[in-house]
Amino acid sequence: MSGRRVGFCLSHKKRRRMNLDAFAEFCAGHGVEVVEIDLTQPLDRQGPFNVIVHKLSDVIVDAEHDSQSQQFLANFQNYVSAHPGTVLLDPLPAMIQLLDRFASYRIMSKLHNSLRDWRICSPPYLEVQTPSDMSSIQKAVMEQGLSFPLICKTRVAHGSLSHEMCLIFSEDSLADIRPPCVLQSFVNHGAVLHKVFVVGDRHFCVERPSLKNFPSGPCDRKTIFFNSHQVSKPESSSDLTALDEQMPCLPPPSSEAIAALVKELRVQLGMALFGVDIIINLHTHTLTIIDINIFPGYEGVPQFFSSLLSHIESVLDKQTSACLQATGSPESTQTTGGPSAATTGL
């Protein structure tokens, strides 16, 4: 892979959290040049790139109402379309669907059948698209089989507001929701969250603090508003994560079940860089998926640099080999991080 160039198109915050400068030094030691892509400048002047690794969440979300972001996104897509030999990690359509919790939760619910043998599921949920009268929302909650307490999350799964959530304990408190949003049955899980970080065909499981147990069923308790970042960061310490009683530790998730889940999601998503939030049901010990994340922070994964570089090398090697076998020449076709995805436009 000597002499190949990898462009990183990330926000300043993401570059800092990932420690891109350190990753660039790591790659340089393996003969790979890392280039930071500036969307305010023509990409043709910054290329060529063998691979582009990106997280364009800010640009995609802002493009709905900001003309400059629309232009940045169009320029990026035009460059990718004009350079089919550039490998894109990950495809834009796949990323866009994970920015919408309505779409990602539909994916999660479809996993029940394919992963039933592994006792993997996701909680019942309800899409609330627009403000409705209270009786309609209450009826929909009952029809969809949701049970109190409920956790309410914003539809857009990006930005600071996406981490603002609330726990709702009764039908009357449904007045506290702000559509568009997702209502999801809260599952008691012993205040432990398992974050699965995926890098190509490798994955890593990291344990984090999470919300404590609450009595099942409706009650008069007032809605609890919280920020998920403040609850589930490695260093988090909150009253919401402190168990009220002594309880035995839940068994860790089965490594075989996690591997089966990651394999299935890579096919379904067509992505290589993503995260999955998993809890273990306190009563049934069922592995329960509660969220899927785009290009997460990979905190607590010391092998991230080597795993990412290894995946980049693997994708390029497979691409080169396939093209040589098919045409007998180095002419390339665009590939993605997922085994079944195609990099298409929006």
Secondary structure, 3 states (H helix, E strand, C coil): CCCEEEEEECCHHHHHHHCHHHHHHHHHCCCEEEEECCCCCCHHHCCCCCEEEECCHHHHHHCCCCHHHHHHHHHHHHHHHHCCCCEEECCHHHHHHHCEHHHHHHHHHHHHHHCHHHCEECCCEEEECCCCCHHHHHHHHHHCCCCCCEEEEECECCCHHHHEEEEECCCHHHHHCCCCEEEEECCCCCCEEEEEEEECCEEEEEEEECCCCCCCCCCCCCCEEEEHHHHHCCCCCCHHHCCCCCCCCCCCCCHHHHHHHHHHHHHHHCCCEEEEEEEECCCCCCEEEEEEEECCCCCCCCCHHHHHHHHHHHHHHHHHHHHHHHHCCCCCCCCECCCCCCCCCC
